[in-house]
Amino acid sequence: MNTSNEVWSTPPELEQPLPRRIRLNGSGITYCVLAVAAVLFGLGLAGRVIRDELRRQARNESLARRLTTEGLETEATVTRLSTGLGHVVNYDYMVDGQNHSRGAFISADHWQSLQVGSPLTIRYLPSDPKEAYPELDPPNSQTHWSVVLPMAGMILLFMWSFAAIYLSSIPPQRRLLARGYTARGVVTRCDAGSKGRMSGYFWYYDFSLPDGTACQGKAFRGSQLAEGSAVTVLYDPNQPRRNSLYPMRMVRLATS
């Protein structure tokens, strides 16, 4: 371990008193921007889902009032029964010699009482016969909040998780760069691989604590490094397994 004869010394900038002053570097800033953008996108998309449901309900309330005051009754024929986000009935009906086809969400009890070919009493608007709903299930009788709210929640959860993954590597790097001790490390292996969508190399390295205890670490980098090369390691003196190579990928030392 640490058998390399390559000359190494602690980088001068790391010799400043602890805690060192830290700033995000270009990659760290980019990841923060992506995380914020993901959260804002999730909020916007979830808000749109909720807004569309509110608009749908307002439209259905208006249509229900018109069907009550202006609508005419007629008999339709059930053509299809299906379930998914709710209980749906499809039906055909005729107005003034014209055939029309519609579908509507209905209550579970009503849906179970029907079968394909069953008669279905509906109300339609004479001014627009395409606007029709079952008599027993007017458009304002069905709400979709049981679907809309979980959908909005899933969108937010996914985007928050995406942001958390992007930001998860920044706090550990900040802590190590601010308060970590330095050590000379030696690369023991360098394997080509990928992390996420990035291709690069995994550097495996050994280093020793002041008391001689041997420790290991691994880092992902974009370039290859020869085995036996000396590297600078930053480690947590209380938990040496928390270590990383210097310079960091997300943070850097403040210059002023």
NORTAWO-V434122 format. One record per run of one state. SS is the DSSP state (2 for helix, 1 for strand, 0 for the rest). FROM is the first residue (numbers start at 0). TO is the last residue. If there is no record, write none. Layout:
BEGIN
ss=SS from=FROM to=TO
ss=SS from=FROM to=TO
END
This chain:
BEGIN
ss=0 from=0 to=10
ss=2 from=11 to=14
ss=0 from=15 to=20
ss=1 from=21 to=23
ss=0 from=24 to=24
ss=2 from=25 to=69
ss=0 from=70 to=70
ss=1 from=71 to=82
ss=0 from=83 to=85
ss=1 from=86 to=94
ss=0 from=95 to=96
ss=1 from=97 to=104
ss=0 from=105 to=106
ss=2 from=107 to=111
ss=0 from=112 to=117
ss=1 from=118 to=124
ss=0 from=125 to=126
ss=1 from=127 to=133
ss=0 from=134 to=137
ss=2 from=138 to=140
ss=0 from=141 to=143
ss=2 from=144 to=178
ss=0 from=179 to=179
ss=1 from=180 to=194
ss=0 from=195 to=196
ss=1 from=197 to=207
ss=0 from=208 to=212
ss=1 from=213 to=220
ss=0 from=221 to=228
ss=1 from=229 to=234
ss=0 from=235 to=241
ss=1 from=242 to=245
ss=0 from=246 to=249
ss=1 from=250 to=252
ss=0 from=253 to=255
END
